Each structure stands twice: as structure tokens, then as C-alpha cells.
Amino acid sequence: MMKKHGASTVGLALLAAAATAWRFIPIVRQMVEAGDFPAHTAFARDMAVRHTLPVPHFLYHLLLIGMHAMTGLTWDGAAASVTVAGLMVTAVLIARWVREAVPGSIALQIGLAVALPLALLTVQPALPFGQLARDQWLIGYWPANQWHNPTTLLSKPLALALFPLGLAAACDRSGSSV
């Protein structure tokens, strides 16, 4: 469905999600066997058996347990599905913002709705050289490879979804405190 002054939000979101899935499924397929993915999959499997929450950041693990239980996918298949779904949600949020920020030009909206998620989900922090260089295997908020950890990838759509709320709270002029 096309709107009078631009592409539909749903159409842009679906296009962005499809392009993101097409681009990142091959990467995620490889990553479920590398980096931190096997450890986090094992954590989820252990959580499902023991009915505990032993890790401080358990949302990914709960989603993984739910995907495995509801679909019958293998643990690696469930890990790949949850990760790709998180990437697709990120793309949908970006496409929605593109639709709101770029009125009128359908071609520009479509181009940005496809290109921005692909670019933003590919980039990672630039690591300095020399005296400021950090351990290349550092695990934390600025990992050397953002694809090594599924919880880092899943934090992206949550951060994007919460950003407008944080911005609204920060810009609230009503005098209430946050």
C-alpha cells in the first residue's frame, strides 16, 4: 500500500527486514558455532534444564529457550533464529525512523530503509592503535568483533526502541524528574 506522500511504513519495514535477513543469515549461521554463541547456547540449555537464571543478562537466553521449546528447532537453530529476529527488529525500527524523517521521496525512503540497517548493523567500533590500543579479545561493551556475542546483537533493537523514551524523558520540560 502506497501513501500519497511516500512509501508505506509497513512496506518499508518489511523491505528492511527482508534485506537484513538476506544479508545476515549467512553470518549468523557461521557465528552460532563461534565466538560466544556456543557458550550462551549452553547457558540457555542449562537454564532450561535447571530452571534457573544464572547469568545477569538472561533475555537472550529466555528467548532462545522459548524459540527452542515452541518450534522444536535445535539449540543452534533457535540461537540463529533469535539472533536474526533481533537484527530484523532493528531494521524495522530504522525503517520506521526513515519513513518519519524523509517525507515524500519514495525512492530515497526505500534506499535508506535498505541501506541504513545494512550499514549500521555491519559497522563496529574503531579500535585505536599504539598506546591507546586495547586487548583485541576484550569482551565488554566495545568488543573487537560485535558479532562474537549474541547478547550484544540483541541489545541493538532494545537500545533503539528505548532511545526515544530516554530522549523524551531527557527533554521533558514539565518539571518532573526522571
Secondary structure, DSSP 8 states (H G I E B T S, - for coil): --BTTB--HHHHHHHHHHHHHHHHHHHHHHHTTSTTHHHHHHHHHHHHHHT---SS--HHHHHHHHHHHHH---HHHHHHHHHHHHHHHHHHHHHHHHHHHS-S-HHHHHHHHHHHHHHHHH-------GGG---TT--SSS-S-GGG-HHHHHHHHHHHHHHHHHHHHHT--SS---
